[in-house]
């Protein structure tokens, strides 16, 4: 019995460690991309909120200091990821709103924890354990429900996982598996096994969804999504890419209306240089009269187009 208790404690400790650090890769991933598309803010909010009843439960039962610290660390990392999901696209809330939401959550957490812990810890010491169990169940349910919003994101993209770091999912799944093992080795807790298995199953579903998407669109068929990504990588941003396409299109239209044509000539260094002339001008006469060096003063068509736009706006 002592060996089972020791093994259960060791497995639970490992699972707790995984559930303490699992969000660090996701936080780094969000910061690097500066975009949280595919990471639902509702998911992080539910996880932050689930940390409150978890903290109350562990502080009431007081098994050890590590388990009392774990839910608070979990809330801190979830809170950081939640703020990122509000600040970065696609949500992009104003900073004042983000500060107000964060401050409200912190104040609610402090007030709720202090009030219930002071009230329920003496009752637990007297043998009244059902209030602590209620908080444990609420926390576990909120944690599991928090994994449902990503499935709506998967449905939007034919099962493709976007915005969720797979290392984060792996660490979180390992935390669930070790927790299941700790409950199975120690005193059998059917409710705990069901809740941990539900979390592990939902995360496994996310893995399988992306695997199926890869089979359908990436590995065995031509991936149009990859082509779009490569096209966008050539520009510094999507807005810059769209702007360049618009300018080129309008510039070509303007050149056709004015009868502007392009030709190439050789410089003294035997390098090819592009020149621009009007359709009513003889390109050979243009070269002989103006010479090659004068081409350096010819404006780029894009610059001419932008100057005309500025003139139209000022008029």
C-alpha positions as CSV (number, residue, x, y, z in Angstrom):
1,X,0.0,0.0,0.0
2,X,2.9,2.3,0.8
3,X,4.5,1.6,-2.6
4,X,1.2,2.4,-4.4
5,X,0.9,5.7,-2.4
6,X,4.5,6.7,-3.3
7,X,3.9,5.9,-7.0
8,X,0.7,7.8,-7.0
9,X,2.3,10.8,-5.4
10,X,5.2,10.7,-7.9
11,X,2.9,10.4,-10.9
12,X,0.7,13.2,-9.6
13,X,3.7,15.4,-9.1
14,X,4.9,14.9,-12.7
15,X,1.4,15.6,-14.0
16,X,1.3,18.8,-11.9
17,X,4.6,19.9,-13.3
18,X,3.4,19.4,-16.8
19,X,0.2,21.4,-16.0
20,X,2.3,24.2,-14.6
21,X,4.6,24.8,-17.6
22,X,2.4,23.6,-20.5
23,X,1.4,27.2,-21.5
24,X,4.9,28.6,-21.8
25,X,5.4,27.4,-25.4
26,X,2.0,28.8,-26.3
27,X,2.9,32.2,-24.8
28,X,6.2,32.3,-26.7
29,X,4.4,31.2,-29.9
30,X,1.8,34.0,-29.6
31,X,4.6,36.6,-28.9
32,X,6.7,35.5,-31.9
33,X,3.7,35.5,-34.3
34,X,2.1,38.7,-32.9
35,X,-1.2,37.0,-33.9
36,X,-3.6,34.7,-32.1
37,X,-5.8,33.7,-35.0
38,X,-7.1,30.2,-34.2
39,X,-6.6,30.5,-30.4
40,X,-10.0,31.4,-29.0
41,X,-10.0,33.9,-26.1
42,X,-12.9,32.0,-24.6
43,X,-10.7,29.0,-24.1
44,X,-8.1,30.9,-22.1
45,X,-10.8,32.8,-20.2
46,X,-12.4,29.5,-19.1
47,X,-9.0,28.1,-18.1
48,X,-8.2,31.2,-16.0
49,X,-11.6,31.0,-14.4
50,X,-11.1,27.3,-13.7
51,X,-8.0,28.1,-11.7
52,X,-10.1,29.9,-9.0
53,X,-12.0,26.8,-7.8
54,X,-8.9,24.7,-8.3
55,X,-7.0,27.1,-5.9
56,X,-9.9,27.0,-3.4
57,X,-10.0,23.2,-3.5
58,X,-6.3,22.7,-2.9
59,X,-6.0,25.4,-0.3
60,X,-8.9,23.9,1.6
61,X,-7.7,20.3,1.5
62,X,-4.1,21.6,1.9
63,X,-2.3,18.3,0.7
64,X,1.0,20.1,0.2
65,X,2.5,23.5,-0.7
66,X,3.3,22.4,-4.3
67,X,-0.4,21.6,-5.1
68,X,-1.4,24.9,-3.6
69,X,1.0,26.8,-5.8
70,X,0.2,24.9,-9.0
71,X,-3.3,26.4,-9.7
72,X,-1.9,29.9,-9.1
73,X,0.9,29.4,-11.6
74,X,-1.6,27.9,-14.0
75,X,-3.8,31.0,-13.7
76,X,-0.8,33.3,-14.2
77,X,0.2,31.6,-17.5
78,X,-3.4,31.3,-18.7
79,X,-3.9,35.0,-17.8
80,X,-0.9,36.0,-20.0
81,X,-2.1,33.9,-22.9
82,X,-5.6,35.3,-22.4
83,X,-4.3,38.9,-22.5
84,X,-2.3,38.1,-25.7
85,X,-5.5,36.7,-27.3
86,X,-7.3,40.0,-26.6
87,X,-4.4,42.2,-27.6
88,X,-3.2,40.5,-30.8
89,X,-5.3,40.1,-34.0
90,X,-7.9,39.1,-34.7
91,X,-9.5,40.4,-31.5
92,X,-7.3,43.5,-31.0
93,X,-9.2,45.1,-28.0
94,X,-8.2,48.5,-26.8
95,X,-5.6,48.5,-24.0
96,X,-8.1,50.2,-21.5
97,X,-10.6,47.3,-22.0
98,X,-7.9,44.7,-21.6
99,X,-6.6,46.4,-18.4
100,X,-10.2,46.6,-17.1
101,X,-10.9,42.9,-17.8
102,X,-7.7,41.8,-16.3
103,X,-8.1,43.9,-13.1
104,X,-11.6,42.6,-12.7
105,X,-10.5,39.0,-12.9
106,X,-7.7,39.5,-10.4
107,X,-10.0,41.3,-7.9
108,X,-12.6,38.6,-8.3
109,X,-10.1,35.8,-7.8
110,X,-8.6,37.4,-4.6
111,X,-12.0,38.0,-3.1
112,X,-13.4,34.6,-3.9
113,X,-10.4,32.7,-2.7
114,X,-10.0,34.5,0.6
115,X,-13.7,34.3,1.4
116,X,-14.2,30.6,0.7
117,X,-10.9,29.4,2.1
118,X,-11.4,31.2,5.4
119,X,-15.0,29.9,5.6
120,X,-14.5,26.3,4.4
121,X,-11.1,25.3,5.8
122,X,-12.4,24.9,9.4
123,X,-15.4,22.9,8.1
124,X,-13.1,20.6,6.2
125,X,-11.0,20.1,9.3
126,X,-14.2,19.0,11.1
127,X,-14.9,16.4,8.4
128,X,-17.3,18.3,6.2
129,X,-15.7,17.6,2.8
130,X,-18.5,18.0,0.3
131,X,-18.0,21.8,-0.3
132,X,-14.3,21.2,-1.3
133,X,-15.5,18.4,-3.6
134,X,-17.9,20.7,-5.3
135,X,-15.2,23.2,-6.1
136,X,-13.0,20.4,-7.4
137,X,-15.7,19.3,-9.8
138,X,-16.5,22.8,-11.0
139,X,-12.8,23.4,-11.7
140,X,-12.4,20.2,-13.7
141,X,-15.6,20.8,-15.7
142,X,-14.5,24.3,-16.6
143,X,-11.1,23.0,-17.6
144,X,-12.7,20.4,-19.9
145,X,-15.2,22.9,-21.4
146,X,-12.4,25.2,-22.2
147,X,-11.2,22.7,-24.9
148,X,-14.5,23.0,-26.8
149,X,-14.0,26.4,-28.4
150,X,-11.0,25.2,-30.5
151,X,-13.3,22.7,-32.2
152,X,-15.3,25.6,-33.7
153,X,-12.0,27.0,-35.0
154,X,-11.2,23.6,-36.6
155,X,-14.6,23.6,-38.2
156,X,-13.9,26.9,-39.9
157,X,-10.7,25.6,-41.5
158,X,-11.7,22.0,-42.5
159,X,-10.0,20.6,-39.4
160,X,-6.7,22.5,-39.7
161,X,-5.1,23.6,-36.4
162,X,-4.1,27.2,-36.6
163,X,-2.7,29.3,-33.7
164,X,-2.4,26.5,-31.2
165,X,1.2,25.3,-30.4
166,X,1.5,21.5,-30.6
167,X,4.2,21.4,-27.9
168,X,1.7,23.1,-25.6
169,X,-0.9,20.5,-26.5
170,X,1.6,17.7,-25.9
171,X,2.6,18.9,-22.4
172,X,-1.0,19.4,-21.5
173,X,-1.9,15.9,-22.7
174,X,1.0,14.4,-20.7
175,X,-0.3,16.2,-17.6
176,X,-3.7,14.5,-18.1
177,X,-2.1,11.0,-18.7
178,X,0.1,11.2,-15.6
179,X,-2.9,12.4,-13.5
180,X,-5.0,9.4,-14.8
181,X,-2.1,7.1,-13.9
182,X,-1.8,8.6,-10.4
183,X,-5.5,8.1,-9.7
184,X,-5.4,4.6,-11.1
185,X,-2.4,3.5,-9.0
186,X,-3.6,5.1,-5.8
187,X,-7.1,5.2,-4.4
188,X,-9.4,4.7,-7.3
189,X,-11.3,7.9,-8.0
190,X,-13.8,7.2,-10.8
191,X,-14.8,10.9,-11.1
192,X,-11.2,12.0,-11.4
193,X,-10.4,9.4,-14.0
194,X,-13.5,10.5,-16.1
195,X,-12.5,14.2,-16.0
196,X,-8.9,13.6,-16.8
197,X,-9.8,11.2,-19.6
198,X,-12.2,13.8,-21.0
199,X,-9.4,16.4,-21.2
200,X,-7.0,13.9,-22.8
201,X,-9.7,12.8,-25.3
202,X,-10.5,16.3,-26.4
203,X,-6.8,17.1,-26.9
204,X,-6.3,13.9,-28.8
205,X,-9.2,15.0,-31.0
206,X,-7.4,18.2,-31.9
207,X,-4.3,16.2,-32.9
208,X,-6.3,13.8,-35.0
209,X,-8.2,16.7,-36.7
210,X,-4.9,18.3,-37.9
211,X,-3.6,14.9,-38.9
212,X,-6.6,14.2,-41.1
213,X,-6.4,17.7,-42.6
214,X,-2.7,17.0,-43.5
215,X,-3.7,13.7,-45.2
216,X,-6.5,15.4,-47.2
217,X,-4.8,18.7,-48.3
218,X,-1.1,18.6,-47.6
219,X,0.5,15.2,-47.9
220,X,-1.5,13.6,-50.7
221,X,-2.8,16.6,-52.6
222,X,-1.5,19.9,-53.8
223,X,-1.8,22.2,-50.9
224,X,-3.2,25.6,-52.0
225,X,-2.8,26.9,-48.5
226,X,0.9,26.4,-48.6
227,X,1.1,28.3,-51.9
228,X,-0.8,31.2,-50.4
229,X,1.6,31.2,-47.4
230,X,4.7,31.2,-49.7
231,X,3.2,34.1,-51.7
232,X,2.6,36.1,-48.6
233,X,6.0,35.4,-47.2
234,X,7.6,37.3,-50.1
235,X,6.1,40.6,-48.8
236,X,6.8,42.1,-45.4
237,X,3.1,42.1,-44.6
238,X,-0.3,41.3,-46.2
239,X,-1.1,45.0,-46.5
240,X,2.1,45.7,-48.3
241,X,1.4,42.8,-50.7
242,X,-2.1,44.1,-51.5
243,X,-0.8,47.7,-51.9
244,X,1.9,46.6,-54.4
245,X,-0.7,44.6,-56.5
246,X,-3.0,47.6,-56.5
247,X,-0.3,50.0,-57.6
248,X,0.9,47.7,-60.4
249,X,-2.6,47.3,-61.7
250,X,-3.4,51.0,-61.7
251,X,0.0,51.9,-63.1
252,X,-0.5,49.5,-66.1
253,X,-3.9,51.0,-66.8
254,X,-2.5,54.6,-66.6
255,X,0.4,53.7,-69.0
256,X,-2.0,52.3,-71.5
257,X,-4.2,55.4,-71.4
258,X,-1.1,57.7,-71.9
259,X,0.5,55.5,-74.5
260,X,3.6,54.9,-72.4
261,X,5.9,52.1,-73.5
262,X,9.0,50.6,-72.1
263,X,12.2,49.6,-73.9
264,X,15.7,48.5,-73.0
265,X,19.1,50.0,-74.0
266,X,22.7,49.3,-73.2
267,X,24.8,51.6,-71.0
268,X,28.5,52.4,-71.3
269,X,29.2,49.5,-68.9
270,X,27.3,47.1,-71.2
271,X,24.5,46.8,-68.7
272,X,20.8,46.6,-69.7
273,X,18.8,49.6,-68.7
274,X,15.1,50.1,-69.0
275,X,13.8,53.4,-70.6
276,X,10.3,54.7,-70.9
277,X,9.0,56.8,-73.8
278,X,5.7,57.9,-75.3
279,X,4.1,56.1,-78.2
280,X,4.4,59.1,-80.4
281,X,8.1,59.3,-79.9
282,X,10.6,57.4,-82.0
283,X,12.6,55.3,-79.6
284,X,15.7,55.5,-81.8
285,X,15.4,59.3,-82.0
286,X,14.9,59.4,-78.2
287,X,18.1,57.6,-77.6
288,X,20.2,59.7,-80.1
289,X,18.9,63.0,-78.8
290,X,18.7,62.4,-75.1
291,X,21.5,59.9,-74.7
292,X,21.7,57.0,-72.3
293,X,22.7,59.0,-69.2
294,X,19.5,61.0,-69.3
295,X,17.5,57.8,-68.4
296,X,18.6,58.2,-64.8
297,X,16.3,61.2,-64.6
298,X,13.3,59.3,-65.9
299,X,10.8,58.7,-63.0
300,X,9.6,55.3,-62.0
301,X,6.0,54.7,-63.2
302,X,5.0,53.9,-59.6
303,X,6.4,57.2,-58.4
304,X,4.5,59.1,-61.2
305,X,1.3,57.3,-60.3
306,X,1.7,58.1,-56.6
307,X,2.4,61.8,-57.4
308,X,-0.8,61.9,-59.5
309,X,-2.8,60.5,-56.7
310,X,-1.4,63.1,-54.3
311,X,-2.2,65.9,-56.8
312,X,-5.8,64.6,-57.2
313,X,-6.2,64.5,-53.4
314,X,-4.8,68.0,-52.9
315,X,-7.0,69.4,-55.7
